[in-house]
Amino acid sequence: MAIFINITANGKDGAEGAPGFEHANQAQQGVTGSIADCDWFDDGCSGRGGVGSNGGAGGQGGPGGPGGHGGVLEIETDAFDIVVAISATGGHGGAGGRGGKGQMGGVGGIGGDGDSCERGGPGGNGGRGGDGGPGGVGGPGGNGGFITVIGKDFINTQGTAIMDHAGGGGGQGGVDGGTGEPGQAGSYGGSPGTFSSSSDCDMSVGQPGSPGAPPAPPGPPQFPTGTRDGANGAIGAARRFLAR
């Protein structure tokens, strides 16, 4: 009956990066429009509400942690005639953190009050949604370790012994954050009382803002491969020595 022995000194995998910053609240609402000037000779129009503030961008995800390096194994044996697996591989790099979502644009300001002589002013346009934050960079893979086996007899009737000293794979780049929603248009101002509205007042409806944009794709010079994946670890080495 064959005996199987597994000897390992593998590096640990890296930790995943932290998620990017996200705004807790919606962007600021636009200012309220001015109140109508109820002059007896020529009533002034009520003002349009101000534009809502643009949403802030989401933060970039944190970098993935580096994979640990494979260890150093030195094994001395009289006979290498059993099934043996020796491993000193590098750990896999941690994935980059998810990018933060863009902030929602601010609501347009409320139109100014008609003050019993004019219609309430139109609401302001909504603010633009914030851009999504880019995903974090994947962590680098750990380097493979070094394996040395010293033996008097390397005859193995059950097959060749496995000696794995591969470098760890780089961590995957983080997912980009979502784009911020557009801010809504502001509402019309109040129109108390009975009156005859001036014909020269602009009463066009306010418009919602535009949504945010996704982050720019990674590219040169920082990311020549077009991804935020981490670099692979270097390959280690394995040696066998015949004892004299």
C-alpha positions as CSV (number, residue, x, y, z in Angstrom):
1,M,0.0,0.0,0.0
2,A,1.4,3.4,-1.0
3,I,2.0,6.0,1.6
4,F,1.3,9.6,0.6
5,I,3.1,12.5,2.4
6,N,2.2,16.1,1.8
7,I,4.7,18.7,3.0
8,T,3.8,22.4,2.5
9,A,5.2,25.8,3.2
10,N,2.8,27.9,1.1
11,G,2.4,31.6,1.4
12,K,-1.0,33.0,2.6
13,D,-3.4,34.6,0.2
14,G,-3.6,38.4,0.4
15,A,-6.6,40.2,1.9
16,E,-9.3,41.9,-0.2
17,G,-9.0,45.7,-0.5
18,A,-11.4,48.0,1.4
19,P,-14.4,49.4,-0.5
20,G,-14.2,53.0,-1.8
21,F,-15.8,55.9,0.1
22,E,-19.5,56.7,-0.5
23,H,-21.4,59.8,0.4
24,A,-24.0,59.2,3.1
25,N,-26.4,61.9,1.9
26,Q,-27.7,63.4,-1.3
27,A,-25.9,66.5,-2.6
28,Q,-27.3,69.8,-1.5
29,Q,-30.5,71.2,-2.8
30,G,-30.5,74.4,-4.9
31,V,-31.5,77.7,-3.3
32,T,-35.1,78.8,-3.2
33,G,-36.1,81.4,-5.9
34,S,-36.8,85.0,-5.0
35,I,-40.2,86.2,-4.0
36,A,-42.3,88.2,-6.5
37,D,-42.1,91.9,-6.1
38,C,-45.7,93.0,-5.8
39,D,-45.3,96.6,-6.9
40,W,-48.6,98.4,-7.6
41,F,-47.3,99.7,-10.9
42,D,-45.5,96.6,-12.4
43,D,-45.4,93.3,-10.6
44,G,-42.1,91.6,-10.7
45,C,-41.9,87.8,-11.5
46,S,-41.1,85.3,-8.9
47,G,-37.6,83.8,-9.3
48,R,-36.6,80.4,-10.5
49,G,-35.1,78.0,-8.0
50,G,-31.4,77.4,-8.0
51,V,-29.7,74.4,-9.6
52,G,-29.1,71.5,-7.3
53,S,-25.5,70.7,-6.4
54,N,-23.6,68.1,-8.4
55,G,-23.0,64.8,-6.6
56,G,-19.5,64.0,-5.5
57,A,-17.5,61.1,-7.0
58,G,-17.2,57.8,-5.3
59,G,-13.8,56.9,-3.8
60,Q,-11.4,54.4,-5.3
61,G,-11.4,50.9,-3.8
62,G,-8.5,50.0,-1.7
63,P,-5.6,47.9,-3.0
64,G,-5.6,44.1,-2.4
65,G,-3.1,42.8,0.0
66,P,0.0,41.0,-1.3
67,G,0.2,37.3,-1.3
68,G,2.7,35.8,1.1
69,H,6.0,34.3,-0.3
70,G,6.5,30.5,-0.3
71,G,8.8,29.2,2.4
72,V,12.1,27.5,2.3
73,L,12.0,23.7,2.7
74,E,15.1,21.5,3.1
75,I,14.4,17.8,3.5
76,E,16.9,15.1,4.1
77,T,15.9,11.4,3.6
78,D,17.6,8.1,3.2
79,A,15.2,6.8,0.5
80,F,12.7,8.8,-1.6
81,D,10.7,5.7,-2.5
82,I,7.2,6.9,-1.4
83,V,4.7,9.2,-2.9
84,V,5.6,12.7,-1.8
85,A,4.1,16.1,-2.6
86,I,6.2,19.1,-1.5
87,S,4.7,22.5,-2.0
88,A,6.1,26.0,-1.4
89,T,3.9,28.2,-3.6
90,G,3.4,31.9,-3.3
91,G,0.0,33.1,-2.0
92,H,-2.6,34.6,-4.4
93,G,-2.8,38.4,-4.3
94,G,-5.9,39.9,-2.7
95,A,-8.7,41.3,-4.9
96,G,-8.9,45.1,-5.2
97,G,-11.8,46.7,-3.3
98,R,-15.0,47.7,-4.9
99,G,-15.2,51.4,-6.0
100,G,-17.6,53.7,-4.2
101,K,-20.9,54.7,-5.8
102,G,-21.3,58.3,-6.9
103,Q,-23.4,60.6,-4.9
104,M,-26.9,61.4,-6.0
105,G,-27.3,64.9,-7.4
106,G,-29.1,67.6,-5.4
107,V,-32.7,68.5,-6.0
108,G,-33.4,71.7,-7.7
109,G,-34.4,74.7,-5.6
110,I,-38.1,75.5,-5.0
111,G,-39.4,78.4,-7.1
112,G,-40.0,81.7,-5.5
113,D,-43.3,82.5,-3.8
114,G,-45.8,84.5,-5.9
115,D,-46.7,86.7,-2.9
116,S,-50.4,87.1,-4.0
117,C,-49.6,88.9,-7.2
118,E,-47.8,86.4,-9.4
119,R,-47.6,82.7,-10.0
120,G,-45.0,80.8,-8.0
121,G,-41.6,80.6,-9.8
122,P,-40.5,77.3,-11.5
123,G,-38.2,74.9,-9.7
124,G,-34.5,74.8,-10.5
125,N,-32.8,72.1,-12.5
126,G,-31.5,69.0,-10.6
127,G,-27.8,68.5,-10.0
128,R,-25.7,66.0,-11.9
129,G,-25.0,62.6,-10.3
130,G,-21.5,61.9,-9.1
131,D,-19.1,59.6,-11.0
132,G,-18.5,56.1,-9.9
133,G,-15.2,55.4,-8.1
134,P,-12.7,53.0,-9.8
135,G,-12.1,49.6,-8.4
136,G,-8.9,49.0,-6.4
137,V,-5.7,47.5,-7.7
138,G,-5.3,43.8,-7.1
139,G,-2.5,42.7,-4.8
140,P,0.7,41.1,-6.2
141,G,1.1,37.4,-5.9
142,G,3.7,36.0,-3.6
143,N,6.9,34.5,-4.9
144,G,7.4,30.8,-5.0
145,G,9.6,29.3,-2.3
146,F,12.7,27.1,-2.5
147,I,12.8,23.4,-2.1
148,T,15.9,21.3,-1.5
149,V,15.8,17.5,-1.1
150,I,18.8,15.5,-0.1
151,G,18.6,11.8,-0.3
152,K,20.6,8.6,-0.8
153,D,18.0,6.9,-3.0
154,F,15.6,8.7,-5.4
155,I,14.0,5.6,-6.8
156,N,10.3,5.9,-6.5
157,T,8.2,2.9,-7.6
158,Q,4.9,4.8,-7.2
159,G,5.8,7.8,-9.5
160,T,7.7,11.0,-9.5
161,A,7.5,13.1,-6.4
162,I,5.7,16.4,-6.8
163,M,7.6,19.6,-6.0
164,D,5.5,22.7,-6.6
165,H,7.2,26.1,-6.2
166,A,5.0,28.3,-8.4
167,G,4.5,32.0,-7.8
168,G,1.1,33.1,-6.7
169,G,-1.3,34.7,-9.2
170,G,-2.0,38.5,-9.0
171,G,-5.3,39.6,-7.4
172,Q,-8.1,40.7,-9.6
173,G,-8.8,44.4,-9.9
174,G,-11.8,45.6,-8.0
175,V,-15.2,46.3,-9.5
176,D,-16.0,49.9,-10.4
177,G,-18.5,51.7,-8.4
178,G,-22.0,52.6,-9.7
179,T,-22.8,56.1,-11.0
180,G,-24.8,58.5,-9.0
181,E,-28.5,59.2,-9.8
182,P,-29.5,62.6,-11.2
183,G,-31.1,65.1,-8.9
184,Q,-34.8,65.8,-9.4
185,A,-36.1,69.1,-10.6
186,G,-37.4,71.5,-8.0
187,S,-41.1,72.2,-7.4
188,Y,-43.0,75.4,-8.3
189,G,-43.3,78.1,-5.7
190,G,-46.5,78.9,-3.9
191,S,-49.2,81.1,-5.6
192,P,-51.5,82.4,-2.8
193,G,-54.3,84.8,-3.5
194,T,-56.2,85.8,-6.6
195,F,-54.3,87.7,-9.3
196,S,-53.6,88.3,-13.0
197,S,-50.2,86.9,-13.8
198,S,-47.8,88.9,-15.9
199,S,-47.3,87.5,-19.4
200,D,-43.5,88.1,-19.4
201,C,-42.6,85.7,-16.6
202,D,-40.6,82.5,-17.5
203,M,-42.6,79.6,-16.2
204,S,-40.8,76.8,-18.0
205,V,-40.4,73.6,-16.0
206,G,-37.1,72.7,-14.4
207,Q,-35.2,69.7,-15.6
208,P,-33.7,66.8,-13.8
209,G,-29.9,66.5,-13.7
210,S,-27.9,64.0,-15.7
211,P,-26.5,60.8,-14.3
212,G,-22.9,60.4,-13.3
213,A,-20.3,58.8,-15.5
214,P,-18.4,55.5,-14.9
215,P,-14.7,55.8,-14.1
216,A,-12.3,55.9,-17.0
217,P,-10.9,52.5,-17.9
218,P,-7.4,51.8,-16.7
219,G,-4.7,52.5,-19.3
220,P,-1.0,53.5,-19.7
221,P,1.3,54.5,-18.2
222,Q,0.1,53.1,-14.8
223,F,-1.9,50.2,-16.3
224,P,-0.3,49.2,-19.6
225,T,-2.3,45.9,-19.7
226,G,-5.6,47.7,-19.5
227,T,-6.6,46.1,-16.2
228,R,-6.0,46.8,-12.5
229,D,-5.0,43.2,-11.8
230,G,-2.0,42.6,-9.6
231,A,1.3,41.2,-10.9
232,N,2.0,37.5,-10.6
233,G,4.6,36.3,-8.2
234,A,8.0,35.0,-9.4
235,I,8.6,31.2,-9.7
236,G,10.8,29.7,-7.0
237,A,13.2,26.8,-7.4
238,A,13.5,23.1,-6.5
239,R,16.7,21.1,-6.2
240,R,17.7,17.4,-5.5
241,F,21.0,16.3,-4.2
242,L,22.3,12.7,-4.0
243,A,23.9,12.2,-0.6
244,R,27.3,10.6,-0.7
